[in-house]
Amino acid sequence: MSKAFSPPAKTNPYLVSLAVSLTAFMELLDTTIANVALSHIAGSLGAGSEESTWILTSYLVANGIVMPISGWLASLIGRKNFLVICIVGFSFTSFMCGISTSLPMLVVFRLLQGLAGGGMQPVQQAIIRDSFPPQKLGIAFGITGITTVLAPILGPVLGGFLTDNFSWRWIFFINIPIGLVAVLLVNFFVQDPVSTQKKPVSTIDYIGLGLVALGLGALQLVLDKGQQEDWFDSSYIVIFSCIAVVGLVLAVFWLLQQKNPIVDLKLFALPSFSMPCVILFFVGFTLLGSTALLPMMVQSNFGYNATLSGLVLSPSGILPLLMMPFVGKLVNRIEPRYLISFGLFINAIGMWLTGLVTPQTDYTTFAVARCLQTAGLPFLFVPASTLAFSKIPREQSNNASAIVAMVRNLGGSIGIALVTTRLAQNQQIEQANLVQNLTTANPGYGSALAAYTQSITELGVPASQATTTAMGQIYQQLLHQASVLAYRDTYHFIAVMLIILGIAALFIPSKNQPVAKCS
């Protein structure tokens, strides 16, 4: 490399952050960008709606397998080399997804895309963490938080816009120029410290690798397909649940006994690491669970299309974007546990207010409520990440980042599975409650039926048929109202969970509190 194009000896950490954040943003965007395009993809490729969900499942399963072992892979081939390989692989598989001519072809390349992208989040966080001095960790994680929070929010917006105005294929093609720019920036600005360069490895723990892949892969399948398959009423879900439990239990026992495990679970012996990981689990739970819930509600009950439902989410990215750097500076002045608790209470208020929705709620109300849902996320992500890494030595950054990313990703998967299941249960309960009022003894039902019947009869429909049609219209209104009430109940359920967690967060050890060393 010529001197003119050589990277500087000491790169500005903010330029390093820009380079690696672009890669993580691209990968995180793809976790939600395809959600709003599934019906278009299914129609284009001649697939059913249920079959098309494998486009999401394959990506999440592969992503979840690679994420926890990314620290080990980075040490195997060097952290910078690993990141460049991930970017190139992700860009190539994105291109192949875009030119897919059948659903099986698309699912295979989405699987490979998930494998290529699984290491981007952990490596981004590790590189940014190592680029800043310890006293500026809050600022460092404020930067990583921008991509972590903003990308999943913008995914449905961008996906809806590209799908409605161009083609679903562009939700994949858009990654190619971003990937090319990211490779150039990473090559120029990112440098590997000695502790993160390629290390000689005498043996590879194939047993640990296999158990982790088996357990997490099966778990992701269960979480993603559970509601669709009616959970444990399906033998498919029961079998994969057993595989997940056995695989993960054996993986834990095996990894704890290894001298150089592919996932260093001994880091959980540090309370200053394990307790913030619980908080970060709920960051994923809140962010992805609520991001999935709101577009479902406005599309199914309020007639919004893909673009408009995405625009309900988009304003909610503004507050976190502005507040992340501010919260990063607060971390050195206020105990992280107080900031975390405050953030959880803010999120709870946002969820509770969203749960006050009525069939007459308009776009502005949805957008404002969503902004409140995400306003507390900077107070969760930045302090929890700072606290989690406060006792972690630099040589363990890769392993710690891999675990943190895995926990956050798992929280999102469980959050989506839980809220969709809870929603389905609430819809059945609310429908049963409302049906009890559809009797002739209820004056309201009687007058509504008479009014509908008269209106339909005036259109020239025979009286007997008009009564049946009127009852059908009333029942459709009942289903609509039951659905809205079910969303209300689900949001209030999430709010109560967040309040309980906010109280528990006050008992997290402080940064300065001494903790036992992990062996």
BELRA-V273681 format. One record per residue. N is the residue number from 1. RES is the residue in three letters. OMEGA is omega as a letter, one per 40 degrees, with the letter a starting at -180 (999 if undefined). Layout:
N|RES|OMEGA ; N|RES|OMEGA
This chain:
1|MET|i ; 2|SER|a ; 3|LYS|a ; 4|ALA|a ; 5|PHE|i ; 6|SER|i ; 7|PRO|a ; 8|PRO|a ; 9|ALA|i ; 10|LYS|a ; 11|THR|i ; 12|ASN|a ; 13|PRO|i ; 14|TYR|i ; 15|LEU|i ; 16|VAL|a ; 17|SER|i ; 18|LEU|a ; 19|ALA|a ; 20|VAL|i ; 21|SER|i ; 22|LEU|i ; 23|THR|a ; 24|ALA|i ; 25|PHE|i ; 26|MET|a ; 27|GLU|a ; 28|LEU|i ; 29|LEU|a ; 30|ASP|i ; 31|THR|a ; 32|THR|a ; 33|ILE|a ; 34|ALA|a ; 35|ASN|a ; 36|VAL|a ; 37|ALA|a ; 38|LEU|a ; 39|SER|i ; 40|HIS|a ; 41|ILE|a ; 42|ALA|i ; 43|GLY|a ; 44|SER|a ; 45|LEU|i ; 46|GLY|a ; 47|ALA|i ; 48|GLY|a ; 49|SER|i ; 50|GLU|i ; 51|GLU|a ; 52|SER|i ; 53|THR|i ; 54|TRP|i ; 55|ILE|i ; 56|LEU|a ; 57|THR|a ; 58|SER|i ; 59|TYR|a ; 60|LEU|i ; 61|VAL|a ; 62|ALA|i ; 63|ASN|a ; 64|GLY|i ; 65|ILE|a ; 66|VAL|a ; 67|MET|a ; 68|PRO|a ; 69|ILE|a ; 70|SER|i ; 71|GLY|i ; 72|TRP|i ; 73|LEU|i ; 74|ALA|i ; 75|SER|a ; 76|LEU|a ; 77|ILE|a ; 78|GLY|a ; 79|ARG|a ; 80|LYS|i ; 81|ASN|a ; 82|PHE|a ; 83|LEU|i ; 84|VAL|i ; 85|ILE|i ; 86|CYS|a ; 87|ILE|a ; 88|VAL|i ; 89|GLY|a ; 90|PHE|a ; 91|SER|i ; 92|PHE|a ; 93|THR|i ; 94|SER|i ; 95|PHE|a ; 96|MET|i ; 97|CYS|a ; 98|GLY|a ; 99|ILE|a ; 100|SER|a ; 101|THR|i ; 102|SER|i ; 103|LEU|i ; 104|PRO|i ; 105|MET|a ; 106|LEU|a ; 107|VAL|i ; 108|VAL|a ; 109|PHE|i ; 110|ARG|i ; 111|LEU|i ; 112|LEU|i ; 113|GLN|i ; 114|GLY|i ; 115|LEU|a ; 116|ALA|a ; 117|GLY|a ; 118|GLY|a ; 119|GLY|a ; 120|MET|a ; 121|GLN|a ; 122|PRO|a ; 123|VAL|i ; 124|GLN|a ; 125|GLN|a ; 126|ALA|a ; 127|ILE|i ; 128|ILE|i ; 129|ARG|a ; 130|ASP|a ; 131|SER|a ; 132|PHE|i ; 133|PRO|a ; 134|PRO|a ; 135|GLN|i ; 136|LYS|i ; 137|LEU|i ; 138|GLY|i ; 139|ILE|a ; 140|ALA|a ; 141|PHE|i ; 142|GLY|i ; 143|ILE|i ; 144|THR|a ; 145|GLY|a ; 146|ILE|a ; 147|THR|a ; 148|THR|a ; 149|VAL|a ; 150|LEU|a ; 151|ALA|i ; 152|PRO|i ; 153|ILE|a ; 154|LEU|a ; 155|GLY|i ; 156|PRO|i ; 157|VAL|a ; 158|LEU|i ; 159|GLY|i ; 160|GLY|a ; 161|PHE|a ; 162|LEU|a ; 163|THR|a ; 164|ASP|a ; 165|ASN|a ; 166|PHE|i ; 167|SER|i ; 168|TRP|a ; 169|ARG|a ; 170|TRP|i ; 171|ILE|i ; 172|PHE|a ; 173|PHE|a ; 174|ILE|i ; 175|ASN|a ; 176|ILE|i ; 177|PRO|i ; 178|ILE|i ; 179|GLY|i ; 180|LEU|i ; 181|VAL|a ; 182|ALA|i ; 183|VAL|i ; 184|LEU|a ; 185|LEU|a ; 186|VAL|i ; 187|ASN|a ; 188|PHE|a ; 189|PHE|a ; 190|VAL|i ; 191|GLN|i ; 192|ASP|i ; 193|PRO|a ; 194|VAL|a ; 195|SER|a ; 196|THR|i ; 197|GLN|a ; 198|LYS|a ; 199|LYS|i ; 200|PRO|i ; 201|VAL|a ; 202|SER|a ; 203|THR|i ; 204|ILE|a ; 205|ASP|a ; 206|TYR|a ; 207|ILE|i ; 208|GLY|i ; 209|LEU|a ; 210|GLY|a ; 211|LEU|i ; 212|VAL|a ; 213|ALA|a ; 214|LEU|a ; 215|GLY|a ; 216|LEU|i ; 217|GLY|i ; 218|ALA|i ; 219|LEU|i ; 220|GLN|i ; 221|LEU|i ; 222|VAL|a ; 223|LEU|a ; 224|ASP|a ; 225|LYS|a ; 226|GLY|a ; 227|GLN|a ; 228|GLN|a ; 229|GLU|a ; 230|ASP|i ; 231|TRP|a ; 232|PHE|i ; 233|ASP|i ; 234|SER|i ; 235|SER|i ; 236|TYR|a ; 237|ILE|i ; 238|VAL|a ; 239|ILE|a ; 240|PHE|i ; 241|SER|i ; 242|CYS|i ; 243|ILE|a ; 244|ALA|a ; 245|VAL|a ; 246|VAL|a ; 247|GLY|a ; 248|LEU|i ; 249|VAL|i ; 250|LEU|i ; 251|ALA|i ; 252|VAL|i ; 253|PHE|a ; 254|TRP|a ; 255|LEU|a ; 256|LEU|a ; 257|GLN|a ; 258|GLN|i ; 259|LYS|i ; 260|ASN|a ; 261|PRO|i ; 262|ILE|i ; 263|VAL|a ; 264|ASP|a ; 265|LEU|a ; 266|LYS|i ; 267|LEU|i ; 268|PHE|i ; 269|ALA|i ; 270|LEU|i ; 271|PRO|a ; 272|SER|i ; 273|PHE|a ; 274|SER|a ; 275|MET|i ; 276|PRO|i ; 277|CYS|i ; 278|VAL|i ; 279|ILE|a ; 280|LEU|i ; 281|PHE|a ; 282|PHE|i ; 283|VAL|i ; 284|GLY|i ; 285|PHE|a ; 286|THR|a ; 287|LEU|a ; 288|LEU|i ; 289|GLY|a ; 290|SER|i ; 291|THR|i ; 292|ALA|a ; 293|LEU|a ; 294|LEU|i ; 295|PRO|i ; 296|MET|a ; 297|MET|a ; 298|VAL|i ; 299|GLN|a ; 300|SER|a ; 301|ASN|a ; 302|PHE|i ; 303|GLY|i ; 304|TYR|i ; 305|ASN|a ; 306|ALA|a ; 307|THR|a ; 308|LEU|i ; 309|SER|i ; 310|GLY|i ; 311|LEU|i ; 312|VAL|a ; 313|LEU|a ; 314|SER|i ; 315|PRO|a ; 316|SER|i ; 317|GLY|a ; 318|ILE|a ; 319|LEU|i ; 320|PRO|i ; 321|LEU|a ; 322|LEU|a ; 323|MET|a ; 324|MET|i ; 325|PRO|i ; 326|PHE|i ; 327|VAL|i ; 328|GLY|i ; 329|LYS|i ; 330|LEU|a ; 331|VAL|a ; 332|ASN|a ; 333|ARG|a ; 334|ILE|i ; 335|GLU|a ; 336|PRO|a ; 337|ARG|i ; 338|TYR|i ; 339|LEU|i ; 340|ILE|i ; 341|SER|i ; 342|PHE|i ; 343|GLY|i ; 344|LEU|i ; 345|PHE|i ; 346|ILE|i ; 347|ASN|i ; 348|ALA|i ; 349|ILE|i ; 350|GLY|i ; 351|MET|a ; 352|TRP|i ; 353|LEU|i ; 354|THR|i ; 355|GLY|i ; 356|LEU|a ; 357|VAL|i ; 358|THR|i ; 359|PRO|a ; 360|GLN|a ; 361|THR|a ; 362|ASP|a ; 363|TYR|a ; 364|THR|i ; 365|THR|i ; 366|PHE|a ; 367|ALA|i ; 368|VAL|i ; 369|ALA|i ; 370|ARG|i ; 371|CYS|i ; 372|LEU|i ; 373|GLN|a ; 374|THR|a ; 375|ALA|a ; 376|GLY|a ; 377|LEU|i ; 378|PRO|i ; 379|PHE|i ; 380|LEU|a ; 381|PHE|a ; 382|VAL|i ; 383|PRO|a ; 384|ALA|i ; 385|SER|i ; 386|THR|i ; 387|LEU|a ; 388|ALA|a ; 389|PHE|a ; 390|SER|a ; 391|LYS|a ; 392|ILE|i ; 393|PRO|a ; 394|ARG|a ; 395|GLU|i ; 396|GLN|a ; 397|SER|a ; 398|ASN|a ; 399|ASN|a ; 400|ALA|i ; 401|SER|i ; 402|ALA|a ; 403|ILE|i ; 404|VAL|i ; 405|ALA|i ; 406|MET|a ; 407|VAL|a ; 408|ARG|i ; 409|ASN|i ; 410|LEU|i ; 411|GLY|i ; 412|GLY|a ; 413|SER|i ; 414|ILE|i ; 415|GLY|i ; 416|ILE|a ; 417|ALA|a ; 418|LEU|a ; 419|VAL|i ; 420|THR|i ; 421|THR|i ; 422|ARG|i ; 423|LEU|i ; 424|ALA|i ; 425|GLN|i ; 426|ASN|i ; 427|GLN|i ; 428|GLN|a ; 429|ILE|a ; 430|GLU|i ; 431|GLN|i ; 432|ALA|i ; 433|ASN|a ; 434|LEU|a ; 435|VAL|a ; 436|GLN|a ; 437|ASN|a ; 438|LEU|i ; 439|THR|i ; 440|THR|i ; 441|ALA|a ; 442|ASN|a ; 443|PRO|a ; 444|GLY|i ; 445|TYR|a ; 446|GLY|a ; 447|SER|i ; 448|ALA|a ; 449|LEU|i ; 450|ALA|a ; 451|ALA|i ; 452|TYR|a ; 453|THR|i ; 454|GLN|a ; 455|SER|a ; 456|ILE|i ; 457|THR|i ; 458|GLU|i ; 459|LEU|i ; 460|GLY|i ; 461|VAL|i ; 462|PRO|a ; 463|ALA|a ; 464|SER|i ; 465|GLN|a ; 466|ALA|i ; 467|THR|i ; 468|THR|i ; 469|THR|i ; 470|ALA|i ; 471|MET|i ; 472|GLY|i ; 473|GLN|i ; 474|ILE|a ; 475|TYR|i ; 476|GLN|i ; 477|GLN|i ; 478|LEU|i ; 479|LEU|i ; 480|HIS|a ; 481|GLN|i ; 482|ALA|i ; 483|SER|i ; 484|VAL|i ; 485|LEU|i ; 486|ALA|i ; 487|TYR|i ; 488|ARG|a ; 489|ASP|a ; 490|THR|i ; 491|TYR|i ; 492|HIS|i ; 493|PHE|i ; 494|ILE|a ; 495|ALA|i ; 496|VAL|i ; 497|MET|a ; 498|LEU|i ; 499|ILE|i ; 500|ILE|a ; 501|LEU|i ; 502|GLY|i ; 503|ILE|a ; 504|ALA|a ; 505|ALA|i ; 506|LEU|a ; 507|PHE|i ; 508|ILE|i ; 509|PRO|i ; 510|SER|a ; 511|LYS|a ; 512|ASN|a ; 513|GLN|a ; 514|PRO|i ; 515|VAL|i ; 516|ALA|i ; 517|LYS|i ; 518|CYS|a ; 519|SER|999
